[in-house]
Amino acid sequence: MERVTYMEQEIMLLEDFNLQIYRGEIMGMIPVNAYGMTAFLKLLQNNLPLYDGYIYYGGEKINSWKEAKKQPNRLSIIEGKSRLVENMTVLDNVFVLRQSFGQEIVRTKLLGRQLAPFFADIGMDISADARVETLSEFERVIVELLRAIVMGHRLIVLNDIGTLISYGELKKLHEILRHYAAQGFSFLYICPHFEEVVMICDRSAMFSNGRIHKIVRPEEMADEILRLYPAEYDRMVRSHLESRVNDGGEHEEVLRTDGLCGEYVRNFSLTVSSGECLVVQIQENHIFQELVQMIAGDKEPESGGLYLLGKPEKFAGCEKLAVIQELPTRSMVFPKLTYMENLCISLSRRMPFLWLGRSIRSSIRQEYGPVLGDEVFDMPVEELSEKQKYQMIYTRVLLQKPKIVFCIQPFKGADLPHRMVVWKMLEMLLDKGIAVVILTMVLSDSLPLADRLLVVNEDGGEKEVMRRDFASISAVTPWIHLYQE
């Protein structure tokens, strides 16, 4: 992509955009913010009219400000939303649904024998007859990758894959990418967390506000990304770490789990105190998903106990326990309700007459208007910005007055400005003395908030790491220099 400028409805989304990806390269891209990212992905797939610049693929000019090819480009994008067809098998998705598949009779056994070497080549055992809806997230990613390889797509884009699969699965995926890169396939690995990019990429592009600011090598990445982070973020992290180090007060135990067990969860135990932030990194996807179901009250543990303030309790229906779901601006916003109804929906459990009297709602508006913005109370919920949605959800939890909040991958899908918003909201909960437990598969932004880290291994075993030992976790630990000071 050479000097590409792209506009939609007179709004410039990409400006003077330059990017080169070479044969057999795993190229990283770190979006410091998401502005222009959707437009960039659309341009990769389709040759939309450019305001300026040129795009080449495989040495051939496919798009320019003068003219563009009509057909879509032969490349694949793998991300959170699956492009596989459910209710069909792996075999159908890899072979039969290809545009170039011209057979009128599908010879299933023959195609199965053709597919088997692809799985064997990368050390994966996935049944060709398995239906897509039965696949795990990791298996789905592998099938999409194989489909791209079989279709001969020489460029494959992976967009924020690390938030979908476990750490062990991520390492396996990286091995597979290196295997195909050695065969001449090229990859663009988009991820907002530099510590993940440095594990796999040969070079990385720093993307911000619709432009590539710099191309860096892995050894330069940590310093460069911190330079691109706003000074406010760095001050925020430093201030939080200093305040937690100086906090020598006694804190009562709020919650304890004893030996929670399920189909995949094995003897899960933790304790957390008031005002404490505990980060739980789960390295196996099945364990992660089942534990999230237990905490959300969607699945009862087969055995084990939950104790809140020393008394037996259940996850489902517990008013003193709140859960902030994954991607909350999509999963916890109710468009058919007003802003005030969205804000107070949890408060109504404690105050059943809330909707009958205006005085309580008026006092809430008076108290939180200066923080949330007085205008949001009269806005349709679907017109709120991402920041306003995050603020509404976290303030809703604050109004509930829980003793503990479980946050499921709170930074997933958020670019840097919105990660800063989430950070401040979590810090607000901690400042109120509320215990916060973050369940995640990727540490990144969660770790600097943590007072303790609990690592759940692939076999379900647990390892506790105190803050003073965070620097020993990895050479690419976020803000590692602050733990070493």
N, C-alpha and C positions, 0 to 999 in steps of 0.2 A: 504494500500500500504506500503510495508516493504522493505526498502533499495533498491528501484527501480532505476535502471540506464537504460536509453533508448537512443539509437543512431540511426541516419539516415544518410546514406552515410558517415560514419565515423565521424560524428559530434555529440557530446554529447549534447542532448537536456534536459534530466532530469538526475540528479546525486544524488545518495543516498537520494532518495525522500521518505519521511515517512509521512503518513496521515491516521488517523483513524476517521471514521464517525459512530456514534452510532445510534441505533434504536430510532426514534422519535426526532432526533436532527436537528436543523437548523444550519448548520456549515457554517461559512463565509470564504471567501478567498479573500484577498486583493493582487492583482498583482502589486507590485511596478514597475515592468516592464514586458513586454509581452513575454520575451524570454522563450520558452519552454511551453507556455500555450496551443498552438495548439496541440503539442505532447501530453500533459496531457489529453486534451479532447478526442483525438483520442484513447488513451489507455483506457479511461473509457468506450468507446463504443465498441471497438474491442480489442481482445487479440493478439496484435502484438508481435513479438519476442523481448524479453528483453535481455539486456546485463547482467543484474544482478537483483536479488531481487524477491519478491513474491507479488501477488495481490490476495486478498480474497474478495468474495462478498457473503453476507448472510451466513458467516461462512464456505464457501466452497472455496478451492483454485482453481482459474480459470486461473491463468497465473503465470509462473515462468521462470527463465532463462533456465530451463531444458525442459519444455514443456508448451503448451498453449491449451486451448479449441478452437475449430474451430469456433463455432457460436458466433455472437455478444452478448453483455451483455444486460440483461433486465433492462435497465434504460433509462431515457429520458433527453434530453437537450433542454431547451427552451431559445432562444436568438433572436437577431434581425432578422435573416433570418427565415421565417416561414417554418415549416415542414408540414403544412396542405396542402391538395390538393385543389386548386382553382377549380371553376366550379362544386364543389360538396358541399353538405350541411354539416351542423354541425353534423347531425346524421350519415351521411356516414363516416365522418372522425373519429368520436368517436367509432362507433361500426363496420361498414361494412368493413373498411380497415384493421382491426386487422388480424394478421396472424392466430389467433385461431378461427376466424369467419367462421363456416363451413356450414352455411345455404345456400341452393341454391336459395330459395325464400326469399326476404327481406320483412319482415312484418313491414312496416314503422310505422303504428299506435302502434303496440306492442312495438317496440323499442323506440318510442317517449315517451310512458308511463314509460319505464324503465329509460330513460334519465332524465325525469322531476324531480325525487327526488334528483338527484345529484345537479342540479341547485338550487332547493329549499333549499337544505342543506347548501349552502354557500350564500344564499340570492342574487342570480343572476337571471336575467330574460332575457335569450337569446333563441330565437326561434330555435327549432331543425331543422326547415326547411330553416333557413337562409343560404344563400350561403356564403362561406368563404370570397369571395372578397368584400362582403358588411359589414363585421365585422370591428369594430374599433380595434386599436392596442391592447387595454386592453382586449376586448372581445376575440381576437385571442389568447392572452396569457392564458386566462382562459380556453378556449376550449382545447388548447394544454395540460394544466395542468390536466383537467378532463380526457382527453384521456389517459394520463399516469396513473391516478388513476384507471380508468376502466380496463386498461391492467395489473394492479397489479404490476407496477414497484415500487419497494420499495425505490429506490433512484432517485430523480429528481433534475437536475442541472438547475439553473437559471443564465444565463450569462449576466451581465450588463443590467438588465431589467429596472433599474431606468431611463435610458435615452430614453426609448420608451413610457412611460406612465406618466401621471400627478402625482403631489404630492398626491392628494386625492385618485386617483386610486392605487397609491403605498401603501397607508395606508390600503386600502381595500384588496389588494393582500396579505399584511402581515397578516391580520386577517385570510384569507383563509389558508395561509401556517401554521399558528399556529393551526388551526382547524384540518388539516390533520396530522400535527406532533403529535398531541394528540392521533391520531388513529394509530400511529406507522410508518407512512411514514417519510423518512429522506430526507433532502434537503441540497444541496451544493449551497450556494449563493455567486456567484463570482461578485465582484464589486470593482472598483479602488478607491472608495470614502469611507473612514472609517466612516464618519458621517451617511451614509446610512446603512452600515453594522451593526453599533452599535444599530440601531433602531430595529433589528429583530433577530440577531444571538446570539446563546448561547456561542459559542467560535469562534475564527477566526484564520486562518492560514496566516502568512505573506509569500507571494510567491515572489521570486526574483531570476533571473538567473537560472531557472530550479530547484530550491530547496525550501523547506519549512524551513525558518529560525527560526520561533518561533510560538507557539500556544499561543494566549492570550485571556483573558476574556474581556468583554466589558469595564469594568472600567480601563483597562490597555491600551486600543486600541489607544487612542489619543496620549499618550506619545510615544508608541512604533512605530506608523507610522511616527511620526515626526523624530524619531531616524533613521529610514530607509531612509527618504528623504535625498537626497544629501544636504550638507551644502550650496551648491550654490543656491539651491531653496529657502532655508530659508533666506539667505542673500538677494536674489532677492526680496522676498516678503517684508522684513523689509525695504530695501532701497526704494522700490516703495511707501510704506505707508508713510515713513518719508518725501519723496519728495512731495507727494500730500498734506500732512498736512502743509508743509511750503510754499505751493504755494498760496499766497494771492492775486494774480493778478486778474484783471477784464477780463472776457471772454464774447465775444459777443454771442448772441443766434444764433445758426446755423439752427436748425430745430424745427418745432412745428407742432404737429398734433392736430386738433380740432374735437373731437367727431366722430372718424371713426366708422362706423357701417357696419355690414354684417349679414350673417345668424347667426353666433355665437358671433362675436365681437360686443360689445355694448359700444358705447360712449368712445372709446379708445383715450386718450389724453396724450401727453407727450411733454416736451421741453428738449432740450439738447444744451449745449454750446460748443464752439470750445475747443478742447483738453480735453473734459470731457468724462469719461467713465460711462455710465449708464447701469446697469444690470436690465433687465426686466425678472422677474421670473413669468412664466405663469403656473397656477396650474390646468388648464383644457385643455385637449388635443385638442378638437375641436377648441377652441379659438386660441391655439398655431398654429395649422395647417393653419387656415384661415388667421391669421395675417402674417404668413410666405408667403402665396400666395400673399397677398396684397403688401408686401414689395418687393417681387421678381418681381412684375408687372404682375403676372399671373391672378390676379383677381382684378377688380375695386371695391372700397368700394361703398356700396349703398348710403352712405351719409358721410358728414364730409370733412374736408379739410387738405391738406398738404402744409406747408409753409417753403420754403428754403431761408434763408437769408431775410426773411420778404416778399417774393414774392410767389404767388400761384404756385404750381408745382405738377407733377404727379410722382408716383414711377417709372412707366415704362419709359425707355429711358432717365432718368435724369443722365447727365454726372457727376454731382457734388455729386452723391449718388452711393455708391458701396455696393454690397452684397457679403459676403463670405458664401457660402452655407454650410449646414450640411455635414460632411464627405468630405471636399473639395478635398482631394487627390484622391478621386474616381469620384466626380461629376464635378470638375473644371479643370481636366487635359485632354488634347486632344492628344491621342497617335499618331494620324496621322500627327500632326504638329511638327515642329522642336522646340527645346528648346527656341530659340529666338522668334519664332512665338507665342508660348505659353506665353512667358513673355510680349510681346508687343501687344497682341491682344486688350487690352483695350486702350492702348496709341494711336492705329491707328484711333480711333474716333476723337481725337483732332488733329492728324497729318496724314491726308489722304495720304500724299506722302511718308510716312515712308518706305514703301517697295521698293520705287524707288531709294532711296539713301542709300549708305553704310555708310556714315559719321555718321548719327544719331545712327545706330545700333552699329557701332564701338565705339562711345562714351559711349553708354550704357554698352557695354561689358567692356570697360576700367574703368568705374565708379563702376560697381557692381561686376566685376570679383573678386576683393579681398574679398568681403563679401560672395558671393555665391559660389566661387571657380571657377577658370578659366576653369577647365576641363568640367564643366557641359554644357557649350555652345556647345560642340561637341558630347555630349552623346545622344543616343536615349532616348526619354522621359520615355518609359516603364522601362528603366534600372536605373532610378533615385531612390535613397533611399527615405524613407518616409520623412526624414528631408529635403532633397533637394526639394521634391515636395512642402512641406509646405513653404519653403523659396521662391520658384518660385511664388507661388500663392499670397503670401502677398506682395512680391516685385512688382508683376503685379498691384496690387491694389494701391501701393504707386506711381507707374508711372502714374496711371490714375489721380492723384492729386485730389481726392474727398474732399469734405468738411466734409462728414460723411460716416461712414462705419457701416453697419448692419452685425453682425456676428451671425449665427444661430448655437447654441450649439457648439462653437468652440473646446471644449475639448472632445467632444463625440468620443469614439472609440480610443482615444490616450492613450498610457501608459505614465508613469511618464516622461521618457526622452523626448518624443514627446510633452507632455503637457508643458514642459519647453520651447521647441522651439516655440510653439504657444504663450505662455506668452510673450516671448521676442519680437515676431513679433507684437503682439498687443501693447506692450509698445512702440515699434518703431513708430507705427502710432500715438499714443498719444503724443509722444515727438515732432512730426512734427506739432502738433496743430490740428490734425484731430479728430473730435468727433467720439467716438466708442459707439455703442449700441449693447449690447449682449443680445440676446433672448435665454432663457434657461428654462428648467424645473427643473434642478438640480443646486444648487448654487456652491458648492465645489470650484473649482479653480477660477471661475469667480468672486466670492465675494471680494477677496483681491485686485482685479484690480479696483473695483467699487468706484466711488466718491459718487454715490447715488444708491439706490435699489428701483425699482418700482415693487410691488407685485400685480399681477392680480389674483384675487380670482376666484373660480369656477363659481360664478355668474356674473363675468365680472367686479366687483368692484375693484377699485385700492387703494393701500396704499403705500405711499412714506416713505422710511426709509433712514435717513441720516447716513453717515459713523460713526458718534459718537455714534449712537444707534445700530450698527451692533451686539454688544455683547449681546443685549437683544433678538436677533432673536431666538436663540436656544443654548442649552448647548453644542451642538456638532458643533457649527459654526467653520469652518476652521480658524486656527490661532486666536482663540478667545482671547487668552491672550494678543495679540498685541492691540486689541481694548480696553482692560481693563486697559492698562498701562497709 
